[in-house]
């Protein structure tokens, strides 16, 4: 009886509201008084308090000390000694401590160990795991970084091991001494069996927790390995691209020394009319914000003067550059082709002044906007410069139209991408809800998806091996969506096969009814009146099957337009039994 593990009285006692340290040697006088009260021995609290009985002293009490020093009468001292023996047995059974007992023991230690209770609970550290902890476990898994705390924990764990060994040896001696006495009663044997069953259940729960932890660690290791492979592949691709770029790079030829350029931008510089002005409201806002409106204005004016100087230098530099005949000829040809193709001018005798005047009189008719200054400036020019200036206005108009079209296209693409992203988000949410409902998950993680793919048969997923490999190569939400689509396709095909089987069974029943001459009602009676009724029925049936196939193909094409990576599931479930059964049905 003494070898069995009693209920952890040191942790909870008879009164469940009392919480004491599992290590009795750490008890103070107040803890001993609480323990007496929880065991129904509160009438002796005064004697224990007056004699300063702590946890260590409590374990050393004998019958003579209780009677002579503490004044406990003969019947009661036996009860106290029995309770003390139960405490010693609990101290000797450290491996039977629960997670709560370990956390209470940790909180009762010095150096503020309360901060580590959450990590101990996260790793499900019970008594059996506590006595096996090493310094490496404390550092890597339980994150006990401080050296003083680690030293204290290792010392206390060694103390628990010594106490357990001492208690076990004492219990063996007690059981050996009592072996020659009376045999245990049936009630005691039943109590021993119940306690043994409870201990075995605790050990089974501990083993299950360890298996779950090992599986989680394995899933995390697989995920880290896959991420490392992806990173290595990306780095390898960048390295190959860099090597190709280095090997294919050639020295660019230097430009010829005596080449001259045509000052094509001269007309733009001459006719630039943009002059930025400061708004009065903006000036007031600057003065309110900074309190230094004049300083801001000075900076703007200085920047404007610097820009004007640079512009004059550029114009002067371009004027000094000699014209390139080839460039001038090429620009003139572009200008003439544009006037002939877009405006429909007759250029057999060159550009006519009346054609230019017609554009300047009504520029809106030709899709351009010109101010009066622009018009007067163009009218003042002659020959090639006048044509080129007008041609550049049309260039500006075309450039603005292209920019507007590009912005519109970008906005449409952005809207379509946003809609596509929102659709993908909703699909991922739908897939996560499906997985959480089917597998009873609290959260969908990539490691869980990998575990499902690795153990597809255990999770009753009937998918082809090549399909599983293709899904496993994906990453992130793409893997979740691909597995969800595959399962949806499988469910659709299974329902379609069941529908076909149901229709075939119905057709066979009707054929049997006709063959047996079934009554004067239903399809048998109709076949009696019309011998071609069965043929028409089979024709309608096959038309329905072909229509279903066409709708399925359209559905797959529609899904592939939104998701090019989608592939039709090639799984064909055999729901009709063995091959012999299929041949019999045929």
C-alpha positions as CSV (number, residue, x, y, z in Angstrom):
1,X,0.0,0.0,0.0
2,X,2.8,2.4,0.8
3,X,4.4,2.0,-2.6
4,X,1.3,3.4,-4.4
5,X,1.0,7.1,-5.3
6,X,-1.5,9.0,-3.1
7,X,-3.4,12.0,-4.2
8,X,-1.2,15.1,-4.2
9,X,-2.1,16.4,-0.8
10,X,0.9,18.7,-0.8
11,X,-0.5,20.5,-3.8
12,X,-4.2,20.7,-3.0
13,X,-5.0,18.9,0.3
14,X,-8.5,17.9,1.4
15,X,-9.8,21.4,0.7
16,X,-9.5,22.1,-3.0
17,X,-9.4,25.9,-2.5
18,X,-6.0,25.5,-0.6
19,X,-2.9,25.7,-2.9
20,X,0.4,24.7,-1.4
21,X,3.9,24.2,-2.7
22,X,4.5,20.6,-3.9
23,X,7.9,20.5,-2.1
24,X,7.1,20.2,1.6
25,X,10.6,21.3,2.6
26,X,9.8,24.7,1.2
27,X,6.8,25.2,3.5
28,X,6.7,28.0,6.1
29,X,4.8,27.9,9.4
30,X,1.7,29.5,7.8
31,X,1.8,26.7,5.1
32,X,1.9,24.0,7.8
33,X,-1.1,25.6,9.5
34,X,-3.1,25.7,6.2
35,X,-2.2,22.1,5.6
36,X,-3.5,21.2,9.1
37,X,-6.7,23.0,8.5
38,X,-7.2,21.4,5.1
39,X,-6.8,17.9,6.6
40,X,-9.3,18.6,9.4
41,X,-6.5,19.0,12.1
42,X,-7.0,22.7,12.7
43,X,-7.4,22.2,16.5
44,X,-3.6,21.6,16.8
45,X,-2.7,24.8,14.9
46,X,-1.8,26.7,18.1
47,X,0.7,24.1,19.3
48,X,2.4,23.9,15.8
49,X,2.5,27.7,15.6
50,X,4.0,28.2,19.1
51,X,6.8,25.7,18.3
52,X,7.6,27.1,14.9
53,X,7.0,23.9,12.9
54,X,8.0,24.4,9.3
55,X,7.9,21.9,6.4
56,X,11.3,20.4,7.1
57,X,10.5,20.0,10.9
58,X,7.1,18.5,9.9
59,X,8.8,15.7,8.0
60,X,11.0,14.9,11.0
61,X,8.2,14.6,13.6
62,X,7.8,11.3,15.5
63,X,5.2,10.0,17.9
64,X,7.2,10.9,21.0
65,X,7.8,14.5,19.8
66,X,4.1,15.0,19.1
67,X,3.1,13.7,22.5
68,X,5.8,15.3,24.7
69,X,6.7,18.6,22.8
70,X,3.5,19.5,21.0
71,X,1.0,18.0,23.5
72,X,-0.9,15.8,21.0
73,X,-2.8,13.0,22.6
74,X,-2.3,9.3,21.7
75,X,-5.2,8.8,19.2
76,X,-4.5,12.0,17.3
77,X,-0.8,11.6,16.9
78,X,-1.3,8.5,14.8
79,X,-3.6,10.4,12.4
80,X,-0.9,13.2,12.1
81,X,1.8,10.7,11.4
82,X,-0.3,9.0,8.7
83,X,-0.8,12.3,7.0
84,X,2.9,13.0,7.2
85,X,3.6,9.6,5.7
86,X,1.2,10.5,2.8
87,X,3.3,13.7,2.3
88,X,6.5,11.7,2.2
89,X,4.9,9.4,-0.4
90,X,3.9,12.4,-2.5
91,X,7.4,13.8,-2.3
92,X,8.8,10.4,-3.4
93,X,6.4,10.3,-6.4
94,X,7.7,13.4,-8.3
95,X,7.1,11.7,-11.7
96,X,3.4,11.6,-10.9
97,X,3.2,15.3,-10.5
98,X,0.8,17.1,-12.9
99,X,1.6,20.3,-14.9
100,X,-0.1,22.4,-12.2
101,X,2.0,20.8,-9.5
102,X,5.2,21.6,-11.4
103,X,4.1,25.2,-11.9
104,X,3.3,25.6,-8.2
105,X,6.7,24.2,-7.4
106,X,8.3,26.6,-9.8
107,X,6.5,29.6,-8.4
108,X,7.6,28.7,-4.9
109,X,11.3,28.9,-5.8
110,X,13.5,32.0,-5.2
111,X,14.8,34.4,-7.9
112,X,11.3,35.1,-9.3
113,X,10.7,31.9,-11.3
114,X,7.1,32.9,-11.9
115,X,8.0,34.3,-15.3
116,X,8.9,30.9,-16.6
117,X,5.5,29.2,-15.7
118,X,4.0,30.0,-19.1
119,X,6.8,28.4,-21.0
120,X,6.6,25.3,-18.8
121,X,2.9,25.0,-19.4
122,X,3.4,25.5,-23.2
123,X,5.8,22.5,-23.3
124,X,3.5,20.4,-21.0
125,X,6.2,19.9,-18.4
126,X,4.9,17.4,-15.8
127,X,6.7,15.6,-13.0
128,X,8.1,12.8,-15.3
129,X,9.6,15.4,-17.7
130,X,10.8,17.6,-14.9
131,X,13.3,15.1,-13.4
132,X,14.7,14.5,-16.9
133,X,15.5,18.2,-17.7
134,X,19.1,19.1,-18.5
135,X,20.8,22.5,-18.8
136,X,20.5,22.4,-22.6
137,X,16.7,21.9,-22.3
138,X,16.4,24.9,-20.0
139,X,18.3,27.1,-22.4
140,X,17.0,26.0,-25.8
141,X,13.4,25.0,-25.2
142,X,12.3,26.7,-21.9
143,X,14.3,29.9,-22.5
144,X,15.8,30.1,-19.0
145,X,18.6,32.5,-20.0
146,X,19.9,33.7,-16.6
147,X,22.7,31.5,-15.2
148,X,21.6,32.0,-11.6
149,X,18.0,30.7,-12.4
150,X,19.4,27.7,-14.3
151,X,21.7,26.8,-11.4
152,X,18.9,27.1,-8.9
153,X,16.6,24.9,-11.1
154,X,19.2,22.2,-11.6
155,X,19.9,22.2,-7.8
156,X,16.2,21.9,-6.9
157,X,15.6,19.1,-9.5
158,X,18.6,17.2,-8.1
159,X,17.1,17.7,-4.6
160,X,13.7,16.3,-5.8
161,X,15.5,13.3,-7.3
162,X,17.3,12.6,-4.0
163,X,14.0,13.0,-2.1
164,X,12.3,10.6,-4.5
165,X,15.0,8.0,-4.2
166,X,15.0,8.3,-0.4
167,X,11.2,8.0,-0.2
168,X,11.2,5.0,-2.6
169,X,13.8,3.2,-0.4
170,X,11.8,4.0,2.7
171,X,8.6,2.7,1.2
172,X,10.4,-0.5,0.1
173,X,11.6,-1.1,3.6
174,X,8.1,-0.4,5.0
175,X,6.5,-2.8,2.5
176,X,9.1,-5.5,3.3
177,X,8.5,-5.1,7.0
178,X,4.7,-5.3,6.5
179,X,4.9,-8.3,4.1
180,X,5.1,-10.7,7.0
181,X,2.0,-9.2,8.6
182,X,-1.7,-9.6,7.7
183,X,-2.7,-9.7,4.1
184,X,-4.4,-6.7,2.5
185,X,-8.2,-6.6,2.7
186,X,-10.4,-6.6,-0.5
187,X,-11.1,-2.9,0.0
188,X,-7.4,-2.1,0.0
189,X,-6.8,-4.2,-3.1
190,X,-9.6,-2.4,-4.9
191,X,-8.1,1.0,-3.9
192,X,-4.7,-0.1,-5.2
193,X,-6.2,-1.1,-8.5
194,X,-8.0,2.2,-8.9
195,X,-4.8,4.1,-8.1
196,X,-2.8,2.0,-10.6
197,X,-5.4,2.6,-13.3
198,X,-5.2,6.4,-12.6
199,X,-1.4,6.3,-12.8
200,X,-1.5,4.4,-16.1
201,X,-4.0,6.9,-17.5
202,X,-1.7,9.7,-16.6
203,X,1.2,8.0,-18.2
204,X,-0.8,7.4,-21.4
205,X,-1.8,11.1,-21.5
206,X,1.8,12.1,-21.1
207,X,2.9,9.7,-23.9
208,X,0.2,11.2,-26.2
209,X,1.3,14.7,-25.5
210,X,4.9,13.8,-26.3
211,X,3.8,12.2,-29.6
212,X,1.8,15.3,-30.5
213,X,4.8,17.5,-29.7
214,X,7.1,15.3,-31.8
215,X,4.6,15.5,-34.8
216,X,4.4,19.3,-34.5
217,X,8.2,19.5,-34.4
218,X,8.5,17.2,-37.4
219,X,6.0,19.4,-39.4
220,X,7.9,22.6,-38.5
221,X,11.2,20.9,-39.5
222,X,9.6,20.0,-42.9
223,X,8.3,23.5,-43.4
224,X,11.8,25.0,-42.6
225,X,13.4,22.6,-45.0
226,X,11.1,23.5,-47.8
227,X,11.6,27.2,-47.2
228,X,15.4,26.7,-47.2
229,X,15.1,24.8,-50.5
230,X,13.1,27.7,-52.1
231,X,15.6,30.2,-50.9
232,X,18.5,28.2,-52.2
233,X,16.7,27.9,-55.6
234,X,16.2,31.7,-55.7
235,X,19.8,32.4,-54.8
236,X,21.0,29.9,-57.4
237,X,18.8,31.5,-60.1
238,X,20.2,35.0,-59.2
239,X,23.8,33.6,-59.4
240,X,23.2,32.1,-62.8
241,X,21.7,35.3,-64.1
242,X,24.6,37.3,-62.8
243,X,27.1,34.9,-64.4
244,X,25.3,35.1,-67.8
245,X,25.2,38.9,-67.5
246,X,29.0,39.1,-66.8
247,X,29.9,36.7,-69.6
248,X,27.7,38.4,-72.2
249,X,28.7,42.0,-71.3
250,X,30.7,43.7,-73.9
251,X,32.4,47.1,-74.0
252,X,30.1,49.7,-75.5
253,X,31.7,51.6,-78.5
254,X,32.6,55.2,-77.7
255,X,30.8,57.8,-79.7
256,X,32.7,59.4,-82.7
257,X,34.7,62.5,-81.8
258,X,33.6,64.9,-84.6
259,X,29.9,64.1,-84.7
260,X,27.5,67.1,-84.7
261,X,23.9,67.1,-83.6
262,X,20.9,69.0,-84.8
263,X,19.3,71.3,-82.3
264,X,15.9,69.8,-82.7
265,X,14.7,71.0,-79.3
266,X,15.4,74.6,-80.2
267,X,11.8,75.3,-81.2
268,X,10.6,73.8,-77.8
269,X,13.0,76.1,-75.9
270,X,12.0,79.1,-77.9
271,X,8.3,78.6,-77.5
272,X,8.1,77.4,-73.9
273,X,5.4,79.6,-72.2
274,X,5.1,77.8,-68.8
275,X,5.8,80.3,-66.0
276,X,5.0,79.0,-62.5
277,X,3.3,81.5,-60.2
278,X,2.7,81.3,-56.5
279,X,-0.9,81.3,-55.3
280,X,-1.8,84.0,-52.7
281,X,-3.5,81.4,-50.6
282,X,-0.4,79.2,-50.7
283,X,1.7,82.2,-49.6
284,X,-0.6,82.8,-46.7
285,X,-0.6,79.1,-45.7
286,X,3.3,79.1,-45.8
287,X,3.4,82.2,-43.6
288,X,1.0,80.6,-41.1
289,X,2.8,77.3,-41.0
290,X,6.4,78.6,-41.0
291,X,6.1,82.2,-40.1
292,X,8.7,83.0,-42.8
293,X,6.9,83.8,-46.0
294,X,9.7,86.1,-47.4
295,X,12.4,83.4,-46.9
296,X,10.3,80.9,-48.8
297,X,9.7,83.4,-51.6
298,X,13.4,84.2,-51.8
299,X,14.3,80.6,-52.2
300,X,11.7,80.1,-54.9
301,X,12.9,83.2,-56.8
302,X,16.6,82.1,-56.5
303,X,15.7,78.6,-57.9
304,X,13.7,80.2,-60.7
305,X,16.7,82.5,-61.6
306,X,19.0,79.5,-61.6
307,X,16.7,77.5,-63.9
308,X,16.5,80.5,-66.3
309,X,20.3,80.8,-66.4
310,X,20.6,77.1,-67.2
311,X,17.9,77.4,-69.9
312,X,19.7,80.3,-71.5
313,X,23.0,78.4,-71.4
314,X,21.3,75.4,-73.0
315,X,19.7,77.5,-75.8
316,X,23.1,79.3,-76.5
317,X,24.8,75.9,-76.6
318,X,22.2,74.5,-79.0
319,X,22.4,77.5,-81.3
320,X,26.2,77.0,-81.6
321,X,25.8,73.4,-82.6
322,X,26.0,72.9,-86.3
323,X,23.0,71.2,-87.9
324,X,23.3,67.6,-89.0
325,X,22.0,67.3,-92.6
326,X,20.9,63.7,-92.1
327,X,19.0,64.5,-88.9
328,X,17.3,67.5,-90.6
329,X,16.3,65.4,-93.6
330,X,14.9,62.7,-91.4
331,X,12.9,65.1,-89.3
332,X,11.6,66.9,-92.4
333,X,10.4,63.5,-93.8
334,X,8.6,62.7,-90.6
335,X,6.9,66.1,-90.6
336,X,5.8,65.8,-94.3
337,X,4.5,62.2,-93.8
338,X,2.4,63.3,-90.9
339,X,0.8,66.2,-92.7
340,X,0.0,64.0,-95.7
341,X,-1.2,61.0,-93.7
342,X,-3.1,62.7,-90.8
343,X,-4.2,66.0,-92.2
344,X,-4.6,65.0,-95.9
345,X,-2.5,67.9,-97.3
346,X,-1.4,68.0,-100.9
347,X,2.4,68.2,-100.6
348,X,3.3,68.0,-104.3
349,X,4.4,71.6,-104.2
350,X,5.5,71.6,-100.6
351,X,3.6,72.9,-97.5
352,X,1.3,75.7,-98.5
353,X,0.9,78.7,-96.2
354,X,-2.9,78.6,-96.4
355,X,-2.9,75.0,-94.9
356,X,-0.9,76.3,-92.0
357,X,-3.3,79.3,-91.6
358,X,-6.3,77.0,-91.6
359,X,-4.8,75.0,-88.7
360,X,-3.9,78.2,-86.8
361,X,-7.4,79.7,-87.3
362,X,-9.3,76.7,-85.9
363,X,-6.8,74.4,-83.9
364,X,-9.7,72.7,-82.0
365,X,-10.9,71.3,-85.3
366,X,-7.6,69.4,-85.6
367,X,-7.6,68.3,-81.9
368,X,-4.9,70.6,-80.6
369,X,-5.0,73.6,-78.2
370,X,-3.0,76.8,-79.1
371,X,-2.9,80.1,-77.2
372,X,-2.7,83.4,-79.0
373,X,1.0,83.6,-78.1
374,X,1.5,80.2,-79.7
375,X,-0.3,81.3,-82.9
376,X,1.6,84.6,-83.2
377,X,4.9,82.9,-82.6
378,X,4.2,80.2,-85.3
379,X,3.1,82.9,-87.8
380,X,6.3,84.8,-87.2
381,X,8.3,81.7,-88.2
382,X,9.1,80.7,-91.8
383,X,9.9,77.5,-93.7
384,X,11.2,74.5,-91.9
385,X,11.0,76.0,-88.4
386,X,7.3,76.8,-88.8
387,X,6.5,73.3,-90.0
388,X,8.5,71.7,-87.3
389,X,6.9,73.8,-84.6
390,X,3.4,73.0,-85.8
391,X,4.4,69.3,-86.1
392,X,5.6,69.3,-82.5
393,X,2.3,70.6,-81.3
394,X,0.6,67.6,-82.9
395,X,3.3,65.4,-81.2
396,X,2.5,66.9,-77.9
397,X,-1.2,66.2,-78.5
398,X,-0.5,62.6,-79.4
399,X,1.8,62.2,-76.4
400,X,-0.9,63.5,-74.0
401,X,-3.5,61.1,-75.6
402,X,-1.1,58.2,-75.1
403,X,-0.5,59.2,-71.5
404,X,-4.2,59.4,-70.8
405,X,-4.9,56.1,-72.5
406,X,-2.0,54.5,-70.5
407,X,-3.4,55.9,-67.2
408,X,-6.8,54.6,-68.1
409,X,-5.4,51.2,-68.9
410,X,-3.4,51.2,-65.7
411,X,-6.5,52.1,-63.7
412,X,-8.4,49.3,-65.4
413,X,-5.6,46.8,-64.7
414,X,-5.4,48.0,-61.1
415,X,-9.1,47.5,-60.7
416,X,-9.0,44.1,-62.3
417,X,-6.1,43.1,-60.1
418,X,-7.8,44.4,-57.0
419,X,-10.9,42.4,-58.0
420,X,-8.8,39.3,-58.6
421,X,-7.0,39.7,-55.3
422,X,-10.4,40.1,-53.5
423,X,-11.7,37.0,-55.3
424,X,-8.5,35.0,-54.3
425,X,-8.9,36.3,-50.7
426,X,-12.5,35.1,-50.6
427,X,-11.5,31.7,-52.1
428,X,-8.7,31.3,-49.5
429,X,-11.2,32.2,-46.8
430,X,-13.7,29.6,-48.1
431,X,-10.9,27.0,-48.3
432,X,-9.8,27.7,-44.8
433,X,-13.4,27.4,-43.5
434,X,-13.7,24.1,-45.3
435,X,-10.5,22.6,-43.8
436,X,-11.3,23.9,-40.3
437,X,-14.7,22.3,-40.4
438,X,-13.6,19.0,-42.0
439,X,-10.4,18.4,-39.9
440,X,-11.5,20.3,-36.8
441,X,-8.6,22.7,-37.0
442,X,-8.4,25.9,-35.0
443,X,-6.2,27.6,-37.7
444,X,-5.0,26.6,-41.2
445,X,-1.2,26.6,-41.4
446,X,1.1,25.4,-44.2
447,X,2.6,22.7,-41.9
448,X,-0.9,21.2,-41.4
449,X,-1.5,21.2,-45.2
450,X,1.9,19.5,-45.7
451,X,0.9,16.9,-43.1
452,X,-2.4,16.3,-45.0
453,X,-0.5,15.9,-48.3
454,X,2.0,13.5,-46.7
455,X,-0.7,11.4,-45.1
456,X,-3.4,11.7,-47.8
457,X,-4.6,8.1,-47.3
458,X,-4.9,8.5,-43.5
459,X,-7.0,11.6,-44.1
460,X,-9.2,9.7,-46.6
461,X,-8.2,11.9,-49.5
462,X,-8.4,10.0,-52.8
463,X,-6.1,12.0,-55.1
464,X,-3.6,10.9,-57.7
465,X,0.2,10.8,-56.8
466,X,1.1,13.3,-59.5
467,X,-1.6,15.7,-58.3
468,X,-0.3,15.5,-54.7
469,X,3.3,16.2,-55.9
470,X,2.1,19.2,-57.9
471,X,0.2,20.6,-55.0
472,X,3.2,20.0,-52.6
473,X,5.5,22.2,-54.8
474,X,3.3,25.2,-54.3
475,X,3.7,27.6,-51.3
476,X,1.6,29.8,-49.1
477,X,-2.1,30.3,-49.9
478,X,-1.6,28.8,-53.4
479,X,-1.1,25.4,-51.8
480,X,-4.3,25.8,-49.8
481,X,-6.4,26.9,-52.8
482,X,-5.0,24.1,-55.0
483,X,-5.8,21.4,-52.5
484,X,-9.3,22.8,-52.0
485,X,-10.0,22.9,-55.8
486,X,-8.7,19.3,-56.1
487,X,-11.1,18.2,-53.4
488,X,-14.0,20.1,-55.0
489,X,-13.3,18.6,-58.4
490,X,-13.1,15.1,-56.8
491,X,-16.5,15.7,-55.0
492,X,-18.0,16.9,-58.3
493,X,-16.9,13.8,-60.2
494,X,-18.0,11.5,-57.4
495,X,-21.5,13.1,-57.5
496,X,-21.6,12.8,-61.3
497,X,-20.7,9.1,-61.1
498,X,-23.4,8.6,-58.5
499,X,-25.9,10.3,-60.7
500,X,-24.9,8.2,-63.7
501,X,-25.2,5.0,-61.6
502,X,-28.6,6.1,-60.3
503,X,-29.8,6.8,-63.8
504,X,-28.5,3.4,-65.1
505,X,-30.2,1.6,-62.2
506,X,-33.5,3.3,-63.0
507,X,-33.1,2.4,-66.7
508,X,-32.4,-1.2,-65.8
509,X,-35.5,-1.4,-63.6
510,X,-37.6,0.0,-66.4
511,X,-36.1,-2.5,-68.9
512,X,-36.8,-5.3,-66.4
513,X,-40.4,-4.1,-66.0
514,X,-40.9,-4.1,-69.8
515,X,-39.3,-7.5,-70.2
516,X,-41.5,-9.0,-67.5
517,X,-44.6,-7.4,-69.0
518,X,-45.1,-5.2,-66.0
519,X,-48.8,-4.3,-65.8
520,X,-50.7,-1.9,-67.9
521,X,-49.2,1.3,-66.4
522,X,-45.8,3.1,-66.5
523,X,-43.1,2.6,-69.2
524,X,-44.1,-1.1,-69.7
525,X,-47.6,0.0,-70.8
526,X,-46.1,2.7,-73.0
527,X,-43.7,0.3,-74.6
528,X,-46.6,-2.0,-75.4
529,X,-48.3,0.9,-77.2
530,X,-45.0,2.3,-78.7
531,X,-42.2,-0.2,-79.4
532,X,-39.7,2.7,-79.9
533,X,-40.2,4.2,-76.5
534,X,-37.1,2.6,-75.0
535,X,-34.9,3.8,-77.9
536,X,-36.1,7.4,-77.5
537,X,-35.5,7.2,-73.8
538,X,-31.9,6.0,-74.3
539,X,-31.3,8.7,-76.9
540,X,-32.5,11.4,-74.5
541,X,-30.3,9.9,-71.8
542,X,-27.2,10.0,-73.9
543,X,-28.0,13.6,-75.0
544,X,-28.2,14.5,-71.3
545,X,-24.8,12.9,-70.6
546,X,-23.2,14.8,-73.5
547,X,-24.7,18.0,-72.3
548,X,-23.3,17.5,-68.8
549,X,-19.9,16.8,-70.3
550,X,-20.0,20.0,-72.4
551,X,-21.0,22.0,-69.3
552,X,-18.2,20.5,-67.3
553,X,-15.7,21.4,-70.0
554,X,-17.0,25.0,-70.1
555,X,-16.7,25.2,-66.3
556,X,-13.1,24.0,-66.4
557,X,-12.2,26.5,-69.1
558,X,-13.8,29.3,-67.1
559,X,-11.8,28.4,-64.0
560,X,-8.6,28.2,-66.1
561,X,-9.2,31.8,-67.4
562,X,-9.1,33.1,-63.8
563,X,-6.5,30.7,-62.6
564,X,-4.1,29.4,-65.3
565,X,-2.5,27.0,-62.9
566,X,-5.7,25.1,-62.4
567,X,-5.7,21.5,-63.9
568,X,-8.7,19.2,-64.2
569,X,-8.7,16.4,-61.7
570,X,-7.9,13.1,-63.5
571,X,-9.2,10.9,-60.7
572,X,-11.8,8.4,-61.8
573,X,-13.3,6.6,-58.7
574,X,-14.4,3.0,-59.2
575,X,-17.7,3.1,-57.3
576,X,-19.2,0.0,-59.0
577,X,-17.0,-2.6,-57.4
578,X,-14.6,-5.0,-59.0
579,X,-13.9,-5.5,-62.7
580,X,-16.0,-8.7,-62.8
581,X,-19.0,-6.9,-61.3
582,X,-18.7,-4.2,-64.0
583,X,-18.6,-6.9,-66.7
584,X,-21.7,-8.6,-65.2
585,X,-23.5,-5.3,-65.2
586,X,-22.5,-4.7,-68.8
